[in-house]
Structures are given as C-alpha cells and as structure tokens.
Amino acid sequence: MNKISDVLTVISFILFIVIKIFENNNYSMASLLCGAIFIWKGRVFVGEGI
C-alpha cells in the first residue's frame, strides 16, 4: 500500500515542477495546493483500504 502513496507523491511532484516551469507563480501556488490535497486524499483512501 505504501507504493501507491509513493506513486501519487511522485506524480504530484512532477506535475508541480512542470507547471511551475511553464506557468505563472499564481498557477504554481494553485497547483501546489491541488497537489497537496490530492496526496492527502490518496493517503486517506489507502488508509481506508487497509
């Protein structure tokens, strides 16, 4: 189950880097918040799955 949360973390991190490079700072901050929420929801889902 840890592998799933690790994959979600890596995907969110990569997306954040890409968006930060190609978009403005405001969009980068929004993507960071969305990424954090996505990771949190993913971990909660994995926790409930166990």
JOGI-V275550 format. One record per run of one state. SS is the DSSP state (2 for helix, 1 for strand, 0 for the rest). FROM is the first residue (numbers start at 1). TO is the last residue. If there is no record, write none. Layout:
# JOGI-V275550
ss->[SS,SS]
from->[FROM,FROM]
to->[TO,TO]
This chain:
# JOGI-V275550
ss->[0,2,0,2,0]
from->[1,2,23,25,50]
to->[1,22,24,49,50]
